[in-house]
Amino acid sequence: MASGPVDTYEPPVAMVPPADPVQDWSGFYGGLSYSSVRGSTYENGVGPFNFGRDTGLGLFAGYNWQRGGLVYGAELNYTNFSTAYTGFPTFSQNDSLELRGRLGYVFDRVMVYGFVGGARSTIDFVGTETTQSGVSYGVGVQAMIGRSMFGGLELARRDVSGVTPVPNTEDTSIDTVSLRFGYQF
């Protein structure tokens, strides 16, 4: 039984183009920030006593881990400022230092994130400083500029409190809007 050539039909193989790679935000990063600072305090539950708007320069450094589009990590953030309370020029709110936990999601080369952590700040009462501690929280967005540089915008609040030497209890809210520029290692 011999037969001639047999025609066989093989369906074409469908080629699926590879998915665009998700930007990798994992690893160490650090940078500088420029912030607009404002806020208020309650003294023994009386207030609010507002402090004037100020600007501050800052530093930040952290480490991210990434799983798919989910990014999580820790960051140390410092903002330098000194602003007097409205009507009380000998009282000022100074600086903030935070240790934050961050959680974000990547959309191509943009990451949207939220954070929560611990915060410290000081109030200066006519040369006597009182340390305040509490929580910080906020949201932000950052986008890659080139291969390793990024820029972003962040909104943050710090709710801190402390007891002054008088003694008075000071409950303070510090709000910042920050432009952030950094480098990913």
Backbone as CSV, one residue per row, in Angstrom:
resi,resn,N_x,N_y,N_z,CA_x,CA_y,CA_z,C_x,C_y,C_z
1,MET,0.845,-1.155,0.000,0.000,0.000,0.000,0.896,1.225,0.000
2,ALA,1.083,1.632,-1.087,1.867,2.834,-1.226,0.935,3.955,-1.609
3,SER,1.197,5.049,-1.065,0.381,6.200,-1.437,1.295,7.369,-1.704
4,GLY,0.748,8.336,-2.292,1.512,9.512,-2.643,1.674,10.428,-1.423
5,PRO,2.193,11.581,-1.665,2.388,12.526,-0.565,1.052,12.851,0.107
6,VAL,1.110,12.951,1.431,-0.085,13.254,2.222,0.021,14.700,2.688
7,ASP,-1.005,15.435,2.356,-1.048,16.820,2.836,-1.565,16.823,4.268
8,THR,-0.814,17.463,5.147,-1.274,17.621,6.530,-1.430,19.104,6.798
9,TYR,-2.362,19.406,7.620,-2.608,20.800,7.966,-2.219,21.022,9.417
10,GLU,-1.314,21.948,9.635,-0.949,22.317,10.995,-1.389,23.749,11.203
11,PRO,-2.207,23.979,12.245,-2.665,25.350,12.491,-1.477,26.222,12.874
12,PRO,-1.552,27.498,12.503,-0.439,28.385,12.858,-0.325,28.530,14.378
13,VAL,0.890,28.654,14.847,1.134,28.826,16.274,0.949,30.307,16.590
14,ALA,0.078,30.566,17.546,-0.175,31.958,17.946,0.972,32.432,18.843
15,MET,1.584,33.526,18.474,2.668,34.097,19.271,2.098,35.245,20.090
16,VAL,2.192,35.127,21.382,1.738,36.182,22.282,2.936,37.070,22.565
17,PRO,2.780,38.367,22.303,3.918,39.243,22.594,4.189,39.247,24.096
18,PRO,5.437,39.345,24.503,5.731,39.355,25.935,5.145,40.607,26.579
19,ALA,4.720,40.459,27.835,4.165,41.595,28.574,5.273,42.608,28.829
20,ASP,4.875,43.859,28.846,5.847,44.895,29.177,6.369,44.638,30.578
21,PRO,7.659,44.752,30.772,8.193,44.502,32.103,7.726,45.586,33.074
22,VAL,7.454,45.174,34.321,7.084,46.107,35.371,8.369,46.748,35.882
23,GLN,8.331,48.059,36.100,9.499,48.761,36.635,9.917,48.115,37.954
24,ASP,11.188,47.865,38.120,11.702,47.259,39.350,12.089,48.361,40.333
25,TRP,11.352,48.462,41.434,11.614,49.461,42.469,12.357,48.846,43.657
26,SER,12.787,47.594,43.549,13.434,46.951,44.695,14.867,47.451,44.868
27,GLY,15.328,47.426,46.113,16.689,47.831,46.424,16.754,49.114,47.239
28,PHE,17.983,49.565,47.477,18.219,50.790,48.237,17.905,52.019,47.385
29,TYR,17.466,53.087,48.059,17.245,54.375,47.400,17.503,55.491,48.404
30,GLY,17.731,56.685,47.917,17.935,57.843,48.779,17.753,59.104,47.979
31,GLY,17.543,60.218,48.674,17.368,61.463,47.958,17.133,62.660,48.851
32,LEU,16.710,63.743,48.203,16.466,65.031,48.836,15.008,65.426,48.648
33,SER,14.515,66.243,49.592,13.144,66.743,49.474,13.114,68.232,49.775
34,TYR,12.103,68.889,49.232,11.815,70.293,49.511,10.357,70.344,49.924
35,SER,10.084,70.822,51.162,8.744,70.715,51.729,8.165,72.066,52.121
36,SER,6.856,72.177,51.963,6.074,73.270,52.533,5.486,72.724,53.831
37,VAL,5.733,73.419,54.956,5.367,72.927,56.278,4.368,73.887,56.915
38,ARG,3.349,73.332,57.566,2.406,74.124,58.359,1.801,73.222,59.409
39,GLY,1.118,73.802,60.393,0.505,72.971,61.412,-0.014,73.771,62.576
40,SER,-0.358,73.047,63.652,-0.923,73.678,64.843,-0.699,72.784,66.044
41,THR,-0.885,73.381,67.238,-0.758,72.624,68.476,-1.903,72.982,69.407
42,TYR,-2.243,72.054,70.274,-3.184,72.267,71.365,-2.390,72.150,72.657
43,GLU,-2.516,73.166,73.525,-1.809,73.159,74.796,-2.820,72.856,75.893
44,ASN,-2.642,71.720,76.577,-3.581,71.247,77.596,-5.015,71.234,77.073
45,GLY,-5.182,70.866,75.803,-6.505,70.787,75.198,-7.051,72.108,74.699
46,VAL,-6.331,73.213,74.881,-6.785,74.535,74.438,-6.058,74.881,73.151
47,GLY,-6.757,75.440,72.211,-6.139,75.812,70.946,-7.160,75.758,69.842
48,PRO,-6.775,75.696,68.625,-5.401,75.464,68.164,-4.580,76.741,68.128
49,PHE,-3.284,76.561,68.353,-2.299,77.613,68.160,-1.542,77.237,66.895
50,ASN,-1.698,78.037,65.854,-1.090,77.721,64.554,0.339,78.212,64.490
51,PHE,1.163,77.502,63.737,2.478,78.037,63.438,2.526,78.405,61.967
52,GLY,3.350,79.424,61.673,3.423,79.971,60.322,3.904,78.960,59.308
53,ARG,3.543,79.216,58.074,4.001,78.357,56.974,5.497,78.551,56.795
54,ASP,6.185,77.456,56.550,7.633,77.487,56.380,8.004,76.508,55.277
55,THR,9.239,76.562,54.856,9.747,75.561,53.923,10.912,74.857,54.594
56,GLY,11.161,73.649,54.164,12.260,72.890,54.747,12.896,71.965,53.738
57,LEU,14.179,71.742,53.927,14.904,70.771,53.114,14.976,69.470,53.888
58,GLY,15.037,68.374,53.171,15.064,67.090,53.847,15.916,66.055,53.137
59,LEU,16.145,64.958,53.838,16.868,63.795,53.331,16.016,62.560,53.600
60,PHE,16.105,61.585,52.706,15.427,60.319,52.945,16.261,59.184,52.370
61,ALA,16.116,58.016,52.993,16.799,56.811,52.523,15.952,55.615,52.939
62,GLY,15.956,54.585,52.086,15.159,53.416,52.414,15.517,52.218,51.574
63,TYR,14.734,51.161,51.772,14.907,49.924,51.020,13.532,49.394,50.654
64,ASN,13.370,48.973,49.385,12.115,48.402,48.894,12.303,46.946,48.503
65,TRP,11.242,46.170,48.700,11.122,44.827,48.154,9.951,44.872,47.188
66,GLN,9.985,44.042,46.160,8.910,44.055,45.172,8.491,42.633,44.829
67,ARG,7.193,42.435,44.736,6.617,41.156,44.314,5.536,41.492,43.296
68,GLY,5.842,41.253,42.013,4.923,41.656,40.945,4.806,43.171,40.931
69,GLY,3.589,43.672,41.014,3.378,45.122,41.043,3.335,45.700,42.441
70,LEU,3.422,44.867,43.480,3.353,45.305,44.866,4.753,45.628,45.385
71,VAL,4.898,46.811,45.991,6.185,47.251,46.530,5.994,47.563,48.013
72,TYR,6.893,47.075,48.861,6.828,47.361,50.287,8.239,47.571,50.797
73,GLY,8.358,48.380,51.851,9.689,48.670,52.362,9.671,49.570,53.571
74,ALA,10.850,50.057,53.945,11.037,50.933,55.095,11.854,52.142,54.671
75,GLU,11.590,53.278,55.333,12.273,54.521,54.981,12.544,55.348,56.227
76,LEU,13.696,55.993,56.261,14.046,56.980,57.273,13.969,58.335,56.587
77,ASN,13.203,59.279,57.178,12.952,60.578,56.558,13.219,61.689,57.572
78,TYR,13.993,62.706,57.169,14.279,63.863,58.022,13.919,65.132,57.270
79,THR,13.185,66.042,57.925,12.845,67.340,57.341,13.301,68.428,58.301
80,ASN,14.109,69.370,57.809,14.646,70.463,58.608,13.788,71.706,58.411
81,PHE,13.227,72.235,59.502,12.481,73.493,59.456,12.450,74.080,60.859
82,SER,12.146,75.356,60.966,11.955,76.035,62.246,10.990,77.172,61.996
83,THR,9.798,77.071,62.567,8.772,78.072,62.306,8.115,78.513,63.606
84,ALA,7.930,79.819,63.766,7.355,80.387,64.991,5.837,80.231,64.996
85,TYR,5.295,80.135,66.203,3.844,80.091,66.365,3.270,81.479,66.170
86,THR,2.126,81.563,65.516,1.454,82.832,65.262,1.086,83.474,66.594
87,GLY,1.570,84.689,66.833,1.288,85.408,68.072,2.238,85.068,69.212
88,PHE,3.079,84.061,69.044,4.032,83.649,70.076,5.414,83.489,69.430
89,PRO,6.098,84.597,69.105,7.349,84.504,68.347,8.490,83.821,69.093
90,THR,8.393,83.629,70.414,9.456,82.945,71.153,9.239,81.428,71.201
91,PHE,8.123,80.931,70.637,7.849,79.493,70.545,8.012,79.071,69.095
92,SER,8.692,77.962,68.854,8.823,77.490,67.474,8.734,75.969,67.416
93,GLN,8.242,75.481,66.283,8.205,74.048,65.989,9.410,73.756,65.107
94,ASN,10.153,72.674,65.418,11.414,72.416,64.726,11.525,70.972,64.251
95,ASP,11.921,70.801,63.022,12.376,69.531,62.447,11.416,68.356,62.693
96,SER,11.570,67.342,61.875,10.880,66.068,62.104,11.774,64.939,61.617
97,LEU,11.725,63.838,62.331,12.452,62.624,61.993,11.455,61.483,62.056
98,GLU,11.418,60.659,61.002,10.427,59.591,60.920,11.061,58.280,60.466
99,LEU,10.534,57.187,60.970,10.816,55.855,60.464,9.482,55.311,59.981
100,ARG,9.398,55.019,58.674,8.130,54.677,58.036,8.146,53.282,57.437
101,GLY,6.972,52.675,57.404,6.741,51.495,56.593,5.934,51.931,55.377
102,ARG,6.353,51.505,54.176,5.681,51.935,52.947,5.085,50.737,52.220
103,LEU,3.961,50.984,51.560,3.306,49.978,50.732,2.795,50.684,49.490
104,GLY,3.178,50.162,48.311,2.794,50.821,47.072,2.461,49.841,45.971
105,TYR,2.018,50.416,44.871,1.706,49.616,43.689,2.266,50.320,42.461
106,VAL,2.815,49.532,41.526,3.479,50.056,40.339,2.525,50.058,39.147
107,PHE,2.479,51.179,38.452,1.767,51.326,37.183,2.808,51.760,36.164
108,ASP,3.359,50.808,35.421,4.413,51.064,34.452,5.613,51.686,35.176
109,ARG,5.942,52.951,34.934,7.105,53.585,35.564,6.711,54.515,36.705
110,VAL,5.482,54.382,37.193,4.963,55.220,38.274,4.580,54.324,39.448
111,MET,4.926,54.750,40.653,4.520,54.025,41.851,3.682,54.951,42.735
112,VAL,2.516,54.460,43.152,1.653,55.147,44.102,1.806,54.412,45.424
113,TYR,1.980,55.147,46.532,2.233,54.481,47.810,1.577,55.216,48.976
114,GLY,1.444,54.499,50.060,1.025,55.052,51.335,2.048,54.647,52.374
115,PHE,2.060,55.348,53.499,3.011,54.996,54.546,2.433,55.307,55.921
116,VAL,2.987,54.663,56.926,2.678,54.926,58.327,3.944,54.627,59.119
117,GLY,4.151,55.374,60.202,5.363,55.150,60.980,5.399,55.975,62.242
118,GLY,6.545,55.987,62.869,6.777,56.784,64.065,7.454,58.087,63.708
119,ALA,7.161,59.162,64.483,7.717,60.487,64.194,8.174,61.171,65.477
120,ARG,9.173,62.043,65.324,9.648,62.901,66.419,9.782,64.321,65.894
121,SER,9.537,65.279,66.769,9.713,66.692,66.462,10.019,67.398,67.782
122,THR,10.372,68.680,67.725,10.620,69.437,68.950,9.893,70.774,68.912
123,ILE,9.522,71.235,70.101,9.007,72.594,70.285,10.041,73.322,71.127
124,ASP,10.393,74.539,70.728,11.329,75.372,71.468,10.521,76.441,72.196
125,PHE,10.546,76.406,73.555,9.882,77.401,74.394,10.952,78.314,74.975
126,VAL,11.179,79.458,74.366,12.137,80.448,74.839,13.474,79.801,75.189
127,GLY,13.980,78.961,74.275,15.284,78.347,74.455,15.266,76.968,75.106
128,THR,14.138,76.515,75.597,14.028,75.180,76.185,13.283,74.277,75.215
129,GLU,13.952,73.215,74.748,13.332,72.320,73.771,12.620,71.163,74.448
130,THR,11.459,70.824,73.903,10.690,69.671,74.339,10.554,68.727,73.166
131,THR,10.914,67.463,73.367,10.791,66.463,72.306,9.380,65.909,72.301
132,GLN,8.811,65.802,71.131,7.488,65.224,70.942,7.633,63.954,70.107
133,SER,6.790,62.980,70.364,6.796,61.771,69.547,5.365,61.360,69.253
134,GLY,5.208,60.571,68.193,3.879,60.141,67.785,3.934,59.369,66.488
135,VAL,2.917,59.559,65.645,2.801,58.814,64.396,2.886,59.755,63.199
136,SER,3.284,59.175,62.077,3.241,59.887,60.795,2.524,58.989,59.801
137,TYR,1.843,59.614,58.856,1.140,58.862,57.823,0.924,59.770,56.622
138,GLY,0.721,59.156,55.460,0.509,59.944,54.263,0.490,59.099,53.009
139,VAL,0.469,59.802,51.874,0.438,59.170,50.557,1.412,59.895,49.640
140,GLY,1.811,59.202,48.572,2.726,59.811,47.625,2.688,59.112,46.287
141,VAL,3.331,59.753,45.328,3.486,59.182,43.991,4.895,59.533,43.525
142,GLN,5.551,58.580,42.881,6.863,58.869,42.310,6.990,58.175,40.968
143,ALA,7.760,58.813,40.081,7.928,58.317,38.713,9.409,58.265,38.378
144,MET,9.778,57.236,37.630,11.168,57.099,37.205,11.483,58.152,36.143
145,ILE,12.656,58.742,36.269,13.182,59.699,35.295,14.492,59.079,34.821
146,GLY,14.483,58.495,33.654,15.666,57.774,33.204,15.718,56.395,33.841
147,ARG,16.932,55.865,34.015,17.091,54.498,34.527,16.991,54.394,36.039
148,SER,17.611,55.326,36.766,17.707,55.185,38.215,17.223,56.387,39.005
149,MET,16.945,57.488,38.349,16.481,58.698,39.036,14.967,58.682,39.109
150,PHE,14.422,59.269,40.183,12.976,59.404,40.283,12.619,60.732,40.914
151,GLY,11.405,61.185,40.642,10.855,62.395,41.230,9.459,62.086,41.724
152,GLY,9.000,62.849,42.719,7.684,62.563,43.240,7.106,63.689,44.068
153,LEU,5.876,63.468,44.489,5.123,64.392,45.325,4.556,63.586,46.482
154,GLU,4.630,64.147,47.701,4.157,63.424,48.878,3.385,64.363,49.798
155,LEU,2.283,63.862,50.362,1.493,64.565,51.370,1.625,63.789,52.670
156,ALA,2.026,64.474,53.752,2.277,63.767,55.012,1.729,64.548,56.195
157,ARG,1.371,63.806,57.246,0.963,64.401,58.526,1.707,63.688,59.638
158,ARG,2.113,64.483,60.635,2.721,63.945,61.840,1.875,64.406,63.015
159,ASP,1.352,63.485,63.800,0.617,63.787,65.031,1.515,63.400,66.187
160,VAL,2.100,64.431,66.848,3.078,64.201,67.907,2.639,64.926,69.177
161,SER,3.119,64.452,70.320,2.797,65.122,71.583,3.969,64.979,72.549
162,GLY,3.970,65.870,73.551,5.011,65.849,74.571,4.636,66.780,75.699
163,VAL,5.342,66.668,76.833,5.084,67.494,78.010,6.236,68.479,78.161
164,THR,5.896,69.768,78.293,6.907,70.813,78.431,7.333,70.921,79.892
165,PRO,8.437,71.641,80.175,8.895,71.792,81.556,7.913,72.551,82.449
166,VAL,6.919,73.255,81.873,6.029,74.122,82.669,5.202,73.394,83.728
167,PRO,4.560,72.284,83.693,4.355,71.336,82.602,3.036,71.582,81.875
168,ASN,3.097,71.541,80.584,1.940,71.606,79.699,2.041,70.439,78.730
169,THR,0.897,69.897,78.356,0.872,68.858,77.332,0.631,69.522,75.988
170,GLU,1.522,69.269,75.050,1.430,69.848,73.711,1.108,68.745,72.713
171,ASP,-0.055,68.835,72.067,-0.453,67.912,71.004,-0.371,68.664,69.685
172,THR,0.522,68.230,68.806,0.845,68.988,67.600,0.577,68.164,66.344
173,SER,0.036,68.833,65.325,-0.106,68.248,63.987,0.765,69.041,63.033
174,ILE,1.624,68.343,62.300,2.532,68.969,61.337,2.205,68.389,59.965
175,ASP,1.841,69.254,59.025,1.503,68.824,57.666,2.582,69.291,56.699
176,THR,2.934,68.428,55.750,3.893,68.804,54.719,3.413,68.361,53.345
177,VAL,3.767,69.170,52.367,3.659,68.808,50.959,5.096,68.851,50.455
178,SER,5.591,67.731,49.940,7.017,67.627,49.604,7.237,67.222,48.159
179,LEU,8.185,67.910,47.516,8.739,67.466,46.239,9.959,66.638,46.576
180,ARG,10.037,65.436,46.000,11.126,64.525,46.329,11.853,64.102,45.045
181,PHE,13.171,64.104,45.122,14.003,63.632,44.014,15.033,62.677,44.590
182,GLY,15.168,61.507,43.939,16.053,60.513,44.495,16.726,59.657,43.447
183,TYR,17.543,58.759,43.956,18.307,57.842,43.120,18.111,56.438,43.658
184,GLN,17.858,55.501,42.774,17.685,54.096,43.127,18.968,53.340,42.808
185,PHE,19.512,52.653,43.797,20.781,51.935,43.631,20.556,50.527,43.130
